[in-house]
Amino acid sequence: MTIDQSGLDVLTKQLWTLSRRRTETENLTQLLSGVGGWLKLNEAQWLNHYAARVNGSCIVEIGSYRGRSAIALAKDATVPVYCID
């Protein structure tokens, strides 16, 4: 099997993306450790993923409890995150 340069570029990009996701997951796991609450890690990852893509607005969370979801929302957000409990 041979891989041309464009195939190699795609593979390199996919590997970099996977590596970055693992690092992001580890960082989010560390941030959430010791914070009580019901939010599961996969739910926090989902919130973090989509919060990072919000632009030109803000994020408002109503009902923060202990802050697990607030951490996930704010970690990579590029807009203000307001949490109301």
The first five atom37 places (N, CA, C, CB, O) and aatype in JSON, in Angstrom:
{
  "aatype": [12, 16, 9, 3, 5, 15, 7, 10, 3, 19, 10, 16, 11, 5, 10, 17, 16, 10, 15, 1, 1, 1, 16, 6, 16, 6, 2, 10, 16, 5, 10, 10, 15, 7, 19, 7, 7, 17, 10, 11, 10, 2, 6, 0, 5, 17, 10, 2, 8, 18, 0, 0, 1, 19, 2, 7, 15, 4, 9, 19, 6, 9, 7, 15, 18, 1, 7, 1, 15, 0, 9, 0, 10, 0, 11, 3, 0, 16, 19, 14, 19, 18, 4, 9, 3],
  "atom_mask": [
    [1, 1, 1, 1, 1],
    [1, 1, 1, 1, 1],
    [1, 1, 1, 1, 1],
    [1, 1, 1, 1, 1],
    [1, 1, 1, 1, 1],
    [1, 1, 1, 1, 1],
    [1, 1, 1, 0, 1],
    [1, 1, 1, 1, 1],
    [1, 1, 1, 1, 1],
    [1, 1, 1, 1, 1],
    [1, 1, 1, 1, 1],
    [1, 1, 1, 1, 1],
    [1, 1, 1, 1, 1],
    [1, 1, 1, 1, 1],
    [1, 1, 1, 1, 1],
    [1, 1, 1, 1, 1],
    [1, 1, 1, 1, 1],
    [1, 1, 1, 1, 1],
    [1, 1, 1, 1, 1],
    [1, 1, 1, 1, 1],
    [1, 1, 1, 1, 1],
    [1, 1, 1, 1, 1],
    [1, 1, 1, 1, 1],
    [1, 1, 1, 1, 1],
    [1, 1, 1, 1, 1],
    [1, 1, 1, 1, 1],
    [1, 1, 1, 1, 1],
    [1, 1, 1, 1, 1],
    [1, 1, 1, 1, 1],
    [1, 1, 1, 1, 1],
    [1, 1, 1, 1, 1],
    [1, 1, 1, 1, 1],
    [1, 1, 1, 1, 1],
    [1, 1, 1, 0, 1],
    [1, 1, 1, 1, 1],
    [1, 1, 1, 0, 1],
    [1, 1, 1, 0, 1],
    [1, 1, 1, 1, 1],
    [1, 1, 1, 1, 1],
    [1, 1, 1, 1, 1],
    [1, 1, 1, 1, 1],
    [1, 1, 1, 1, 1],
    [1, 1, 1, 1, 1],
    [1, 1, 1, 1, 1],
    [1, 1, 1, 1, 1],
    [1, 1, 1, 1, 1],
    [1, 1, 1, 1, 1],
    [1, 1, 1, 1, 1],
    [1, 1, 1, 1, 1],
    [1, 1, 1, 1, 1],
    [1, 1, 1, 1, 1],
    [1, 1, 1, 1, 1],
    [1, 1, 1, 1, 1],
    [1, 1, 1, 1, 1],
    [1, 1, 1, 1, 1],
    [1, 1, 1, 0, 1],
    [1, 1, 1, 1, 1],
    [1, 1, 1, 1, 1],
    [1, 1, 1, 1, 1],
    [1, 1, 1, 1, 1],
    [1, 1, 1, 1, 1],
    [1, 1, 1, 1, 1],
    [1, 1, 1, 0, 1],
    [1, 1, 1, 1, 1],
    [1, 1, 1, 1, 1],
    [1, 1, 1, 1, 1],
    [1, 1, 1, 0, 1],
    [1, 1, 1, 1, 1],
    [1, 1, 1, 1, 1],
    [1, 1, 1, 1, 1],
    [1, 1, 1, 1, 1],
    [1, 1, 1, 1, 1],
    [1, 1, 1, 1, 1],
    [1, 1, 1, 1, 1],
    [1, 1, 1, 1, 1],
    [1, 1, 1, 1, 1],
    [1, 1, 1, 1, 1],
    [1, 1, 1, 1, 1],
    [1, 1, 1, 1, 1],
    [1, 1, 1, 1, 1],
    [1, 1, 1, 1, 1],
    [1, 1, 1, 1, 1],
    [1, 1, 1, 1, 1],
    [1, 1, 1, 1, 1],
    [1, 1, 1, 1, 1]
  ],
  "atom_positions": [
    [[0.84, -1.17, 0.0], [0.0, 0.0, 0.0], [0.89, 1.25, 0.0], [-0.96, -0.01, 1.22], [1.84, 1.33, 0.77]],
    [[0.58, 2.17, -0.84], [1.33, 3.42, -0.89], [0.4, 4.59, -0.57], [1.99, 3.62, -2.26], [-0.79, 4.57, -0.89]],
    [[0.96, 5.58, 0.06], [0.2, 6.78, 0.42], [0.87, 7.98, -0.23], [0.1, 6.97, 1.98], [2.07, 8.22, -0.03]],
    [[0.09, 8.73, -1.02], [0.66, 9.93, -1.63], [0.72, 11.06, -0.61], [-0.16, 10.36, -2.87], [0.25, 10.9, 0.52]],
    [[1.28, 12.19, -1.0], [1.47, 13.31, -0.06], [0.15, 13.81, 0.5], [2.2, 14.45, -0.75], [0.08, 14.13, 1.69]],
    [[-0.89, 13.91, -0.33], [-2.17, 14.42, 0.19], [-2.76, 13.46, 1.22], [-3.17, 14.63, -0.96], [-3.35, 13.89, 2.21]],
    [[-2.62, 12.16, 0.99], [-3.08, 11.17, 1.96], [-2.3, 11.26, 3.26], [0.0, 0.0, 0.0], [-2.86, 11.11, 4.35]],
    [[-1.01, 11.49, 3.14], [-0.16, 11.65, 4.31], [-0.53, 12.9, 5.1], [1.31, 11.71, 3.89], [-0.54, 12.88, 6.33]],
    [[-0.84, 13.98, 4.38], [-1.27, 15.22, 5.04], [-2.57, 15.02, 5.82], [-1.45, 16.34, 4.01], [-2.7, 15.5, 6.94]],
    [[-3.51, 14.31, 5.23], [-4.78, 14.03, 5.9], [-4.54, 13.18, 7.14], [-5.76, 13.31, 4.94], [-5.1, 13.46, 8.2]],
    [[-3.73, 12.16, 7.02], [-3.42, 11.27, 8.14], [-2.74, 12.05, 9.27], [-2.53, 10.11, 7.69], [-3.07, 11.87, 10.44]],
    [[-1.79, 12.9, 8.92], [-1.08, 13.71, 9.91], [-2.07, 14.62, 10.65], [0.03, 14.56, 9.24], [-2.0, 14.75, 11.88]],
    [[-2.97, 15.25, 9.92], [-3.97, 16.12, 10.53], [-4.88, 15.34, 11.47], [-4.8, 16.82, 9.45], [-5.2, 15.82, 12.56]],
    [[-5.3, 14.15, 11.06], [-6.17, 13.32, 11.91], [-5.45, 12.92, 13.19], [-6.63, 12.08, 11.16], [-6.04, 12.96, 14.27]],
    [[-4.2, 12.53, 13.08], [-3.43, 12.14, 14.27], [-3.24, 13.32, 15.21], [-2.06, 11.57, 13.86], [-3.35, 13.17, 16.43]],
    [[-2.95, 14.51, 14.65], [-2.79, 15.71, 15.47], [-4.09, 16.02, 16.19], [-2.34, 16.9, 14.61], [-4.08, 16.37, 17.37]],
    [[-5.22, 15.91, 15.48], [-6.53, 16.18, 16.08], [-6.81, 15.21, 17.22], [-7.64, 16.09, 15.02], [-7.28, 15.62, 18.29]],
    [[-6.53, 13.93, 17.02], [-6.74, 12.94, 18.07], [-5.86, 13.22, 19.28], [-6.46, 11.53, 17.55], [-6.31, 13.12, 20.42]],
    [[-4.61, 13.58, 19.03], [-3.69, 13.9, 20.11], [-4.17, 15.11, 20.89], [-2.28, 14.14, 19.56], [-4.11, 15.13, 22.12]],
    [[-4.63, 16.13, 20.18], [-5.13, 17.35, 20.83], [-6.37, 17.05, 21.67], [-5.45, 18.43, 19.79], [-6.5, 17.54, 22.79]],
    [[-7.28, 16.23, 21.13], [-8.49, 15.88, 21.89], [-8.13, 15.16, 23.18], [-9.42, 14.99, 21.03], [-8.74, 15.41, 24.22]],
    [[-7.14, 14.27, 23.11], [-6.73, 13.55, 24.32], [-6.2, 14.52, 25.36], [-5.67, 12.49, 23.98], [-6.53, 14.41, 26.54]],
    [[-5.37, 15.47, 24.93], [-4.82, 16.47, 25.84], [-5.94, 17.33, 26.42], [-3.8, 17.36, 25.13], [-5.94, 17.61, 27.62]],
    [[-6.89, 17.74, 25.58], [-8.02, 18.55, 26.05], [-8.85, 17.78, 27.06], [-8.9, 19.0, 24.88], [-9.28, 18.34, 28.07]],
    [[-9.07, 16.49, 26.8], [-9.84, 15.65, 27.72], [-9.12, 15.53, 29.05], [-10.09, 14.26, 27.11], [-9.74, 15.62, 30.11]],
    [[-7.79, 15.32, 29.0], [-7.03, 15.2, 30.24], [-7.08, 16.51, 31.03], [-5.56, 14.82, 29.94], [-7.23, 16.49, 32.25]],
    [[-6.97, 17.65, 30.34], [-7.03, 18.95, 31.02], [-8.4, 19.16, 31.64], [-6.72, 20.08, 30.04], [-8.49, 19.63, 32.78]],
    [[-9.46, 18.83, 30.92], [-10.81, 18.99, 31.45], [-11.03, 18.06, 32.64], [-11.86, 18.71, 30.35], [-11.65, 18.45, 33.63]],
    [[-10.52, 16.86, 32.55], [-10.62, 15.91, 33.66], [-9.94, 16.47, 34.9], [-10.0, 14.54, 33.28], [-10.48, 16.38, 36.0]],
    [[-8.76, 17.05, 34.72], [-8.03, 17.64, 35.85], [-8.81, 18.81, 36.45], [-6.63, 18.11, 35.42], [-8.89, 18.95, 37.67]],
    [[-9.38, 19.66, 35.59], [-10.14, 20.8, 36.08], [-11.37, 20.37, 36.88], [-10.55, 21.69, 34.92], [-11.75, 21.02, 37.85]],
    [[-11.99, 19.28, 36.45], [-13.23, 18.83, 37.1], [-12.98, 17.96, 38.33], [-14.07, 18.07, 36.11], [-13.89, 17.75, 39.13]],
    [[-11.76, 17.46, 38.48], [-11.5, 16.59, 39.63], [-11.66, 17.38, 40.93], [-10.08, 15.98, 39.55], [-11.18, 18.5, 41.05]],
    [[-12.34, 16.79, 41.85], [-12.56, 17.44, 43.14], [-13.75, 18.38, 43.17], [0.0, 0.0, 0.0], [-14.08, 18.92, 44.23]],
    [[-14.41, 18.59, 42.02], [-15.61, 19.43, 41.98], [-16.81, 18.51, 41.96], [-15.6, 20.39, 40.73], [-16.98, 17.71, 41.04]],
    [[-17.64, 18.62, 42.97], [-18.82, 17.77, 43.06], [-19.85, 18.13, 42.0], [0.0, 0.0, 0.0], [-19.79, 19.19, 41.38]],
    [[-20.79, 17.23, 41.82], [-21.87, 17.5, 40.87], [-22.22, 16.25, 40.09], [0.0, 0.0, 0.0], [-21.61, 15.19, 40.26]],
    [[-23.23, 16.39, 39.24], [-23.75, 15.23, 38.5], [-23.27, 15.16, 37.07], [-25.24, 15.26, 38.52], [-23.5, 14.16, 36.39]],
    [[-22.62, 16.2, 36.58], [-22.2, 16.24, 35.18], [-21.14, 15.18, 34.92], [-21.67, 17.64, 34.81], [-20.12, 15.14, 35.61]],
    [[-21.38, 14.32, 33.94], [-20.43, 13.27, 33.57], [-19.37, 13.86, 32.64], [-21.15, 12.07, 32.89], [-19.59, 14.9, 32.01]],
    [[-18.22, 13.19, 32.55], [-17.12, 13.69, 31.73], [-17.53, 13.84, 30.26], [-15.92, 12.76, 31.84], [-17.2, 14.85, 29.64]],
    [[-18.23, 12.85, 29.71], [-18.61, 12.96, 28.29], [-19.58, 14.13, 28.06], [-19.26, 11.65, 27.81], [-19.56, 14.74, 27.0]],
    [[-20.41, 14.44, 29.04], [-21.31, 15.6, 28.93], [-20.49, 16.9, 29.01], [-22.39, 15.56, 30.05], [-20.78, 17.86, 28.29]],
    [[-19.5, 16.92, 29.88], [-18.63, 18.09, 30.0], [-17.86, 18.32, 28.7], [-17.65, 17.93, 31.18], [-17.68, 19.45, 28.27]],
    [[-17.39, 17.24, 28.09], [-16.68, 17.35, 26.82], [-17.59, 17.93, 25.74], [-16.15, 15.97, 26.37], [-17.16, 18.79, 24.97]],
    [[-18.84, 17.49, 25.7], [-19.81, 18.0, 24.72], [-20.03, 19.5, 24.94], [-21.15, 17.24, 24.84], [-19.97, 20.28, 23.99]],
    [[-20.27, 19.9, 26.19], [-20.46, 21.32, 26.49], [-19.24, 22.14, 26.09], [-20.75, 21.51, 27.99], [-19.37, 23.2, 25.47]],
    [[-18.07, 21.65, 26.43], [-16.83, 22.35, 26.12], [-16.64, 22.49, 24.61], [-15.64, 21.62, 26.73], [-16.25, 23.55, 24.12]],
    [[-16.92, 21.43, 23.89], [-16.76, 21.42, 22.43], [-17.63, 22.5, 21.78], [-17.13, 20.04, 21.87], [-17.15, 23.27, 20.95]],
    [[-18.9, 22.55, 22.16], [-19.81, 23.5, 21.52], [-19.67, 24.92, 22.07], [-21.24, 23.04, 21.69], [-19.88, 25.88, 21.34]],
    [[-19.32, 25.06, 23.32], [-19.1, 26.4, 23.89], [-17.92, 27.09, 23.21], [-18.86, 26.32, 25.42], [-17.92, 28.31, 23.04]],
    [[-16.91, 26.32, 22.82], [-15.74, 26.88, 22.15], [-16.07, 27.42, 20.77], [-14.64, 25.84, 22.05], [-15.29, 28.19, 20.2]],
    [[-17.21, 27.02, 20.22], [-17.59, 27.44, 18.88], [-18.58, 28.61, 18.85], [-18.18, 26.28, 18.14], [-18.96, 29.08, 17.78]],
    [[-18.98, 29.08, 20.01], [-19.89, 30.23, 20.09], [-19.06, 31.49, 19.84], [-20.62, 30.3, 21.48], [-18.0, 31.66, 20.44]],
    [[-19.54, 32.36, 18.96], [-18.82, 33.61, 18.74], [-19.82, 34.76, 18.53], [-17.87, 33.48, 17.53], [-20.93, 34.56, 18.05]],
    [[-19.38, 35.94, 18.88], [-20.19, 37.13, 18.69], [-21.38, 37.24, 19.62], [0.0, 0.0, 0.0], [-22.34, 37.94, 19.31]],
    [[-21.34, 36.56, 20.75], [-22.46, 36.55, 21.68], [-21.92, 36.29, 23.08], [-23.52, 35.47, 21.27], [-20.81, 36.68, 23.42]],
    [[-22.72, 35.62, 23.88], [-22.28, 35.19, 25.21], [-22.97, 33.87, 25.53], [-22.59, 36.26, 26.31], [-23.88, 33.45, 24.82]],
    [[-22.53, 33.23, 26.59], [-23.13, 31.99, 27.06], [-23.71, 32.27, 28.43], [-22.09, 30.81, 27.11], [-23.04, 32.86, 29.28]],
    [[-24.96, 31.85, 28.65], [-25.61, 32.03, 29.94], [-26.03, 30.66, 30.46], [-26.83, 32.99, 29.84], [-26.72, 29.91, 29.77]],
    [[-25.6, 30.35, 31.66], [-26.0, 29.1, 32.31], [-26.89, 29.46, 33.5], [-24.76, 28.25, 32.76], [-26.51, 30.27, 34.35]],
    [[-28.05, 28.87, 33.55], [-28.96, 29.11, 34.67], [-29.01, 27.83, 35.5], [-30.4, 29.52, 34.16], [-29.44, 26.78, 35.02]],
    [[-28.58, 27.93, 36.74], [-28.52, 26.77, 37.62], [-27.15, 26.12, 37.57], [0.0, 0.0, 0.0], [-26.94, 25.2, 36.78]],
    [[-26.23, 26.57, 38.39], [-24.84, 26.11, 38.32], [-24.49, 25.01, 39.32], [-23.94, 27.27, 38.55], [-23.49, 24.31, 39.13]],
    [[-25.27, 24.84, 40.34], [-25.02, 23.87, 41.41], [-23.6, 24.03, 41.94], [-25.25, 22.42, 40.91], [-23.35, 24.98, 42.69]],
    [[-22.69, 23.16, 41.6], [-21.32, 23.25, 42.13], [-20.31, 23.76, 41.1], [-20.88, 21.91, 42.63], [-19.16, 24.02, 41.45]],
    [[-20.72, 23.92, 39.85], [-19.86, 24.54, 38.86], [-19.2, 23.64, 37.84], [0.0, 0.0, 0.0], [-18.39, 24.12, 37.04]],
    [[-19.51, 22.35, 37.84], [-18.87, 21.45, 36.86], [-19.18, 21.88, 35.43], [-19.35, 20.0, 37.07], [-18.27, 21.96, 34.6]],
    [[-20.42, 22.16, 35.13], [-20.78, 22.57, 33.77], [-20.21, 23.95, 33.46], [-22.31, 22.57, 33.59], [-19.82, 24.21, 32.32]],
    [[-20.15, 24.83, 34.45], [-19.58, 26.16, 34.24], [-18.11, 26.05, 33.84], [-19.73, 27.02, 35.51], [-17.65, 26.79, 32.98]],
    [[-17.38, 25.15, 34.47], [-15.97, 24.93, 34.13], [-15.86, 24.45, 32.69], [-15.33, 23.9, 35.09], [-15.03, 24.94, 31.93]],
    [[-16.7, 23.49, 32.31], [-16.66, 22.95, 30.95], [-17.01, 24.03, 29.92], [-17.62, 21.77, 30.82], [-16.39, 24.1, 28.86]],
    [[-17.98, 24.85, 30.24], [-18.38, 25.92, 29.32], [-17.28, 26.97, 29.16], [-19.66, 26.58, 29.81], [-17.01, 27.42, 28.04]],
    [[-16.67, 27.35, 30.25], [-15.73, 28.48, 30.24], [-14.32, 28.1, 29.8], [-15.68, 29.09, 31.6], [-13.56, 28.97, 29.37]],
    [[-13.96, 26.83, 29.89], [-12.58, 26.42, 29.64], [-12.04, 26.94, 28.3], [-12.48, 24.91, 29.66], [-10.96, 27.52, 28.28]],
    [[-12.74, 26.76, 27.22], [-12.24, 27.16, 25.91], [-13.14, 28.19, 25.23], [-12.11, 25.94, 25.02], [-12.98, 28.45, 24.03]],
    [[-14.06, 28.76, 25.97], [-14.96, 29.75, 25.37], [-14.2, 31.01, 25.0], [-16.1, 30.1, 26.34], [-13.28, 31.43, 25.7]],
    [[-14.59, 31.61, 23.89], [-13.99, 32.86, 23.46], [-14.92, 34.04, 23.7], [-13.62, 32.79, 21.98], [-14.62, 35.18, 23.34]],
    [[-16.07, 33.76, 24.32], [-17.05, 34.8, 24.65], [-17.28, 34.75, 26.17], [-18.41, 34.59, 23.86], [-16.92, 33.77, 26.81]],
    [[-17.87, 35.8, 26.74], [-18.15, 35.78, 28.18], [-19.12, 34.66, 28.54], [-18.71, 37.13, 28.63], [-20.04, 34.35, 27.79]],
    [[-18.9, 34.06, 29.7], [-19.8, 33.02, 30.22], [-20.36, 33.54, 31.54], [-19.05, 31.64, 30.42], [-19.62, 33.84, 32.47]],
    [[-21.69, 33.65, 31.6], [-22.38, 34.12, 32.8], [-23.13, 32.95, 33.41], [-23.37, 35.3, 32.47], [-23.88, 32.25, 32.73]],
    [[-22.91, 32.73, 34.71], [-23.55, 31.63, 35.41], [-24.43, 32.19, 36.52], [-22.51, 30.65, 35.99], [-23.97, 32.95, 37.37]],
    [[-25.69, 31.82, 36.48], [-26.67, 32.3, 37.46], [-27.17, 31.1, 38.24], [-27.86, 33.07, 36.77], [-27.68, 30.14, 37.66]],
    [[-27.01, 31.16, 39.55], [-27.48, 30.03, 40.37], [-28.68, 30.45, 41.16], [-26.37, 29.53, 41.3], [-29.23, 29.64, 41.92]]
  ]
}
